[in-house]
């Protein structure tokens, strides 16, 4: 097993790192590293910078605008983006829906949607969860009735991340309510968010931010040509899509940046005349978290080595990256809260009456990252997957 980068891979990492340093706008980097709100324009601006370089969709086939990078190069690219504090590319279109279209879409659908996803011309959202249908997604009730050349969609989606930015949304809808097995009778539709009958209502989170939404569909007409794969076979599409979420959810590059920021913050904070990092108990917690992060990086390299040799995607045990990665994310936000103390409160004033924008974002960020162990499949579900598929329990 080789847990190191080759000289060629190290050179590639340096190339990526240098390009990001030269091309990442300072204002966008500042928003990421200081945990400030990123607008739709911010996300699209960085997407288009990457698209101009040809790096917006490195995981795509070359014929559709991909880079031709292997799995290790793509991993390095993602980690360098996170370490540098670059805005992420919203995954709903370029990663999730695009993978579905390449596998199940018609040529007409590919030619219509993929170029616009690649160039950042359309912002996509995901319409999966509903009230009462989250982890148990097969119990969804949003209905699509076929009427000639279109479907009539009625129902509700919830927890739709960045749905208020969406130009398009891909949705799981029920097209047959008579089936005994709930996974049957579900279809996968592409819906233009400008269609009459769609209402987007914000859900304000504990951190005070507008990140997620509930979306209502009332007699929304969707052309039949926007059906992906076969009617009532959407569960097959959904399972394929969810398999693309796991490997990148560990965010080790971003976590390394966060760990550096945590130690810098703790070194400057004073408690009883000494640095917080001089406190044995606090330093112990930081050290344990950093060791967990090192182990996480080595585990990711193990998966990379396995994929390099086999040419196959990772198995169910890749869920351990998601589980441990999100736990480390949450631990770092907790330690940052402790390091900043009262200044972690929103709009907390520091000496002289000024507001420290950075530290005053730490409390909202702590609350926001409570979701990390839930999204992309809750950690409890991931543990069940590992127990069943890997350990055979």
C-alpha positions as CSV (number, residue, x, y, z in Angstrom):
1,X,0.0,0.0,0.0
2,X,1.4,3.4,-1.0
3,X,0.2,6.3,1.2
4,X,2.4,8.9,-0.4
5,X,2.1,11.0,-3.5
6,X,4.4,10.3,-6.4
7,X,6.8,13.0,-7.7
8,X,4.3,13.6,-10.6
9,X,1.4,14.0,-8.2
10,X,3.4,16.3,-6.0
11,X,4.2,18.5,-9.0
12,X,0.5,18.5,-10.0
13,X,-0.3,19.6,-6.4
14,X,2.1,22.5,-6.7
15,X,0.7,23.5,-10.0
16,X,-2.9,23.6,-8.6
17,X,-1.8,25.4,-5.5
18,X,0.0,28.0,-7.5
19,X,-2.9,28.6,-9.9
20,X,-5.4,29.0,-7.0
21,X,-3.1,31.5,-5.3
22,X,-2.9,33.6,-8.5
23,X,-6.6,33.4,-9.5
24,X,-8.7,33.2,-6.3
25,X,-10.2,36.6,-5.7
26,X,-9.3,37.9,-2.3
27,X,-12.8,39.0,-1.4
28,X,-14.2,35.5,-2.1
29,X,-11.4,33.9,-0.1
30,X,-12.0,36.3,2.7
31,X,-15.7,35.3,2.8
32,X,-14.8,31.6,3.1
33,X,-12.1,31.9,5.7
34,X,-14.0,34.3,7.8
35,X,-17.3,32.4,7.5
36,X,-19.3,35.1,5.9
37,X,-22.3,34.8,3.6
38,X,-21.6,33.8,0.0
39,X,-24.2,35.1,-2.5
40,X,-25.3,33.4,-5.7
41,X,-23.2,35.8,-7.6
42,X,-20.1,34.9,-5.5
43,X,-20.5,31.2,-6.2
44,X,-21.2,31.7,-9.9
45,X,-18.2,34.1,-10.3
46,X,-15.8,31.5,-9.0
47,X,-17.5,28.8,-11.1
48,X,-16.9,30.8,-14.2
49,X,-13.2,31.5,-13.3
50,X,-12.7,27.7,-13.0
51,X,-14.7,27.1,-16.2
52,X,-12.5,29.5,-18.2
53,X,-9.4,27.5,-17.0
54,X,-11.2,24.2,-17.8
55,X,-11.3,23.1,-14.2
56,X,-15.0,23.5,-13.3
57,X,-15.9,19.8,-13.8
58,X,-12.6,17.8,-13.5
59,X,-14.5,14.6,-12.8
60,X,-16.5,14.7,-16.1
61,X,-15.4,12.8,-19.2
62,X,-13.1,14.7,-21.5
63,X,-15.7,14.8,-24.3
64,X,-18.0,16.9,-22.1
65,X,-15.3,19.2,-20.8
66,X,-13.6,17.2,-18.1
67,X,-9.9,17.4,-17.5
68,X,-8.9,13.8,-17.9
69,X,-7.4,13.8,-14.4
70,X,-7.2,10.5,-12.6
71,X,-8.8,9.9,-9.2
72,X,-5.8,11.0,-7.2
73,X,-5.4,14.3,-9.2
74,X,-9.1,15.0,-8.6
75,X,-8.7,14.4,-4.9
76,X,-5.6,16.6,-4.7
77,X,-7.5,19.4,-6.6
78,X,-10.5,19.2,-4.1
79,X,-8.1,19.2,-1.1
80,X,-6.1,22.2,-2.4
81,X,-9.4,24.1,-3.0
82,X,-10.4,23.5,0.5
83,X,-7.0,24.3,2.0
84,X,-6.8,27.6,0.1
85,X,-10.3,28.8,1.2
86,X,-11.9,28.7,-2.3
87,X,-15.7,28.7,-2.5
88,X,-17.0,25.3,-3.3
89,X,-18.8,24.5,-6.6
90,X,-22.4,23.8,-5.6
91,X,-22.6,20.0,-6.3
92,X,-26.3,19.7,-7.2
93,X,-25.8,20.4,-10.9
94,X,-22.2,19.7,-11.9
95,X,-21.7,16.6,-9.6
96,X,-25.1,15.1,-8.8
97,X,-27.5,15.8,-11.6
98,X,-24.7,15.7,-14.2
99,X,-23.7,12.2,-13.1
100,X,-27.3,11.1,-13.5
101,X,-27.6,12.6,-17.0
102,X,-24.4,11.0,-18.2
103,X,-25.6,7.6,-17.0
104,X,-29.4,7.7,-17.7
105,X,-30.1,10.9,-19.8
106,X,-31.1,11.0,-23.4
107,X,-28.7,12.7,-25.9
108,X,-31.1,15.6,-26.1
109,X,-31.0,16.0,-22.3
110,X,-27.2,15.8,-22.2
111,X,-26.8,18.4,-25.0
112,X,-29.3,20.7,-23.4
113,X,-28.2,20.7,-19.8
114,X,-24.6,19.6,-19.5
115,X,-22.9,22.5,-21.3
116,X,-24.8,25.0,-19.1
117,X,-23.9,23.1,-15.9
118,X,-20.2,23.1,-17.0
119,X,-20.1,26.9,-17.7
120,X,-22.1,27.8,-14.5
121,X,-25.0,29.3,-16.6
122,X,-27.7,27.4,-14.5
123,X,-27.8,27.0,-10.7
124,X,-29.3,23.7,-9.7
125,X,-31.1,22.5,-6.5
126,X,-32.0,19.1,-5.2
127,X,-35.6,18.2,-4.5
128,X,-35.5,15.0,-2.4
129,X,-36.6,15.5,1.3
130,X,-40.2,16.1,2.3
131,X,-42.0,16.6,5.6
132,X,-42.1,13.0,6.8
133,X,-39.8,11.7,4.0
134,X,-36.1,12.4,4.8
135,X,-34.1,9.4,5.8
136,X,-37.1,7.3,4.7
137,X,-37.1,8.8,1.2
138,X,-39.2,6.1,-0.3
139,X,-42.2,7.5,1.6
140,X,-42.3,10.7,-0.4
141,X,-45.7,12.0,-1.5
142,X,-45.1,14.8,-4.0
143,X,-47.2,13.6,-7.0
144,X,-46.7,13.9,-10.7
145,X,-49.7,13.0,-12.9
146,X,-49.1,12.4,-16.6
147,X,-51.4,14.5,-18.7
148,X,-50.6,14.2,-22.4
149,X,-47.2,15.8,-23.1
150,X,-46.6,17.0,-19.6
151,X,-46.7,16.0,-15.9
152,X,-48.7,18.0,-13.4
153,X,-46.7,18.2,-10.1
154,X,-48.2,18.9,-6.7
155,X,-46.6,18.6,-3.3
156,X,-43.8,19.9,-1.1
157,X,-40.1,19.6,-0.7
158,X,-38.2,20.7,2.4
159,X,-34.6,21.4,3.6
160,X,-33.7,22.4,0.0
161,X,-30.2,23.7,0.2
162,X,-29.8,27.0,-1.8
163,X,-33.1,26.4,-3.4
164,X,-33.6,30.2,-3.4
165,X,-30.7,30.4,-5.8
166,X,-32.0,27.7,-8.1
167,X,-32.7,28.1,-11.8
168,X,-33.5,24.4,-12.1
169,X,-34.3,21.6,-9.6
170,X,-34.2,17.8,-10.0
171,X,-36.9,16.1,-8.0
172,X,-38.1,12.7,-7.0
173,X,-41.8,12.5,-7.5
174,X,-44.4,9.7,-7.1
175,X,-45.9,8.7,-10.5
176,X,-47.7,5.6,-9.3
177,X,-49.3,5.4,-5.8
178,X,-50.8,1.9,-6.3
179,X,-47.6,-0.1,-6.0
180,X,-47.0,-2.3,-2.9
181,X,-43.2,-1.6,-2.7
182,X,-42.8,2.1,-2.0
183,X,-39.5,2.3,-3.9
184,X,-41.4,1.6,-7.1
185,X,-43.7,4.2,-8.6
186,X,-41.1,7.0,-8.2
187,X,-39.8,9.1,-11.1
188,X,-36.9,11.6,-11.6
189,X,-37.9,14.9,-13.1
190,X,-36.0,18.1,-14.1
191,X,-38.1,21.2,-13.3
192,X,-37.5,24.8,-14.4
193,X,-37.8,26.9,-11.2
194,X,-39.4,29.7,-13.2
195,X,-42.5,27.5,-14.0
196,X,-45.7,29.0,-12.6
197,X,-47.0,27.3,-9.5
198,X,-43.6,27.0,-7.7
199,X,-43.2,28.9,-4.3
200,X,-39.9,29.0,-2.4
201,X,-40.2,29.8,1.3
202,X,-37.1,30.4,3.4
203,X,-36.3,28.3,6.5
204,X,-34.1,30.4,8.9
205,X,-31.6,28.2,10.8
206,X,-30.3,28.5,14.3
207,X,-27.3,30.4,13.0
208,X,-29.7,33.1,11.6
209,X,-28.8,32.2,8.0
210,X,-31.0,31.6,5.0
211,X,-29.5,28.4,3.6
212,X,-32.3,26.0,3.3
213,X,-35.9,26.3,2.1
214,X,-39.2,24.6,1.7
215,X,-40.6,24.5,-1.9
216,X,-44.2,24.1,-2.8
217,X,-45.5,22.8,-6.2
218,X,-49.1,23.6,-7.2
219,X,-50.2,22.3,-10.6
220,X,-46.7,22.8,-12.0
221,X,-46.5,21.7,-15.6
222,X,-43.4,19.8,-16.5
223,X,-42.8,18.6,-20.1
224,X,-42.5,14.8,-20.4
225,X,-39.2,15.3,-22.1
226,X,-37.8,16.3,-18.7
227,X,-38.3,12.8,-17.3
228,X,-34.9,11.1,-16.7
229,X,-34.7,7.4,-17.4
230,X,-38.0,5.5,-17.3
231,X,-41.3,6.4,-15.6
232,X,-41.5,4.7,-12.1
233,X,-37.8,3.8,-12.2
234,X,-36.6,6.9,-10.4
235,X,-35.4,4.9,-7.4
236,X,-32.7,3.4,-9.5
237,X,-31.5,6.9,-10.5
238,X,-31.7,8.1,-6.9
239,X,-29.5,5.3,-5.6
240,X,-26.9,6.0,-8.3
241,X,-26.8,9.7,-7.5
242,X,-26.4,9.2,-3.7
243,X,-23.3,7.1,-4.4
244,X,-21.5,10.2,-5.6
245,X,-21.7,12.1,-2.3
246,X,-19.4,10.2,0.0
247,X,-15.7,10.5,-0.9
248,X,-15.7,14.3,-0.9
249,X,-17.7,14.7,2.3
250,X,-14.6,14.4,4.6
251,X,-13.2,17.8,3.5
252,X,-9.7,17.1,4.8
253,X,-8.2,20.1,3.0
254,X,-10.6,22.5,4.5
255,X,-10.2,20.8,7.9
256,X,-6.4,21.3,7.8
257,X,-7.1,25.0,7.2
258,X,-9.6,25.1,10.0
259,X,-7.1,23.4,12.4
260,X,-4.4,26.0,11.5
261,X,-6.9,28.8,12.3
262,X,-7.9,27.1,15.5
263,X,-4.3,26.9,16.8
264,X,-3.6,30.5,15.8
265,X,-6.8,31.7,17.6
266,X,-5.9,29.7,20.7
267,X,-2.4,31.0,20.7
268,X,-3.6,34.7,20.8
269,X,-6.3,34.2,23.4
270,X,-5.3,34.9,27.0
271,X,-6.6,33.2,30.1
272,X,-5.2,34.4,33.4
273,X,-2.2,35.9,31.7
274,X,-1.2,32.9,29.6
275,X,-2.1,31.6,26.1
276,X,-5.0,29.2,25.9
277,X,-2.6,26.7,24.2
278,X,-0.6,26.7,27.5
279,X,-3.7,25.2,29.2
280,X,-2.9,21.5,29.3
281,X,-6.5,20.3,29.1
282,X,-7.3,22.5,26.1
283,X,-4.0,21.6,24.3
284,X,-4.8,17.9,24.9
285,X,-8.2,18.3,23.1
286,X,-6.6,20.1,20.2
287,X,-3.9,17.5,19.9
288,X,-6.4,14.6,20.0
289,X,-8.5,16.3,17.2
290,X,-5.4,16.9,15.1
291,X,-4.3,13.2,15.5
292,X,-7.9,12.3,14.4
293,X,-7.4,14.5,11.3
294,X,-4.1,12.9,10.5
295,X,-5.7,9.5,10.7
296,X,-8.5,10.8,8.5
297,X,-6.0,11.9,5.8
298,X,-4.3,8.5,5.9
299,X,-7.6,6.7,5.6
300,X,-8.4,8.8,2.5
301,X,-5.1,7.9,1.0
302,X,-5.8,4.2,1.6
303,X,-9.0,4.6,-0.4
304,X,-7.1,6.5,-3.1
305,X,-4.5,3.8,-3.3
306,X,-7.2,1.1,-3.6
307,X,-8.9,3.0,-6.4
308,X,-5.7,3.7,-8.3
309,X,-5.0,-0.1,-8.3
310,X,-8.5,-1.4,-9.1
311,X,-9.9,1.5,-11.2
312,X,-13.2,0.9,-9.3
313,X,-15.1,3.3,-7.1
314,X,-14.8,2.8,-3.3
315,X,-17.1,0.3,-1.5
316,X,-19.5,0.9,1.3
317,X,-16.6,1.3,3.8
318,X,-15.9,4.8,2.3
319,X,-18.7,5.9,4.6
320,X,-16.2,5.9,7.4
321,X,-14.7,9.1,5.8
322,X,-18.0,10.8,6.0
323,X,-18.6,9.7,9.6
324,X,-15.3,10.7,11.0
325,X,-14.8,13.7,8.8
326,X,-18.0,15.3,10.0
327,X,-17.3,14.5,13.6
328,X,-13.9,16.3,13.3
329,X,-15.7,19.2,11.7
330,X,-18.0,19.5,14.6
331,X,-15.1,19.1,17.2
332,X,-13.1,22.0,15.5
333,X,-16.1,24.3,15.6
334,X,-16.6,23.5,19.3
335,X,-12.9,24.2,20.1
336,X,-13.1,27.4,18.2
337,X,-16.1,28.5,20.3
338,X,-14.2,27.6,23.5
339,X,-11.1,29.5,22.3
340,X,-13.0,32.7,21.4
341,X,-15.0,32.6,24.6
342,X,-17.6,35.4,24.9
343,X,-16.4,36.9,21.6
344,X,-17.8,34.0,19.7
345,X,-21.3,35.4,20.2
346,X,-22.9,37.0,17.2
347,X,-22.0,40.7,17.1
348,X,-19.9,40.4,20.2
349,X,-17.9,43.6,21.0
350,X,-14.2,43.3,21.8
351,X,-12.0,45.8,23.6
352,X,-12.8,49.3,22.4
353,X,-16.4,48.5,21.5
354,X,-15.6,47.2,18.0
355,X,-17.1,44.0,16.6
356,X,-14.7,41.3,15.6
357,X,-16.4,40.0,12.5
358,X,-14.4,36.8,12.5
359,X,-14.9,35.6,16.1
360,X,-18.5,36.8,16.1
361,X,-19.2,34.2,13.3
362,X,-17.9,31.3,15.4
363,X,-21.1,30.8,17.3
364,X,-23.4,30.7,14.3
365,X,-20.9,28.4,12.5
366,X,-21.0,26.0,15.5
367,X,-24.7,25.8,15.3
368,X,-24.7,25.4,11.5
369,X,-22.3,22.5,11.6
370,X,-24.5,20.5,13.8
371,X,-26.1,19.4,10.5
372,X,-22.8,17.9,9.2
373,X,-23.5,14.5,10.8
374,X,-26.9,14.4,9.1
375,X,-26.4,15.5,5.5
376,X,-25.3,13.0,2.8
377,X,-26.8,10.3,4.9
378,X,-26.9,10.5,8.7
379,X,-23.9,9.1,10.5
380,X,-26.2,6.5,12.2
381,X,-27.3,5.3,8.7
382,X,-23.7,5.2,7.5
383,X,-22.7,3.0,10.5
384,X,-25.5,0.6,9.6
385,X,-24.2,0.5,6.0
386,X,-20.7,-0.4,7.1
387,X,-22.1,-3.0,9.5
388,X,-24.2,-4.6,6.8
389,X,-22.1,-4.2,3.6
390,X,-18.6,-4.4,5.0
391,X,-18.7,-6.3,8.3
392,X,-21.5,-8.6,7.2
393,X,-23.4,-8.1,10.5
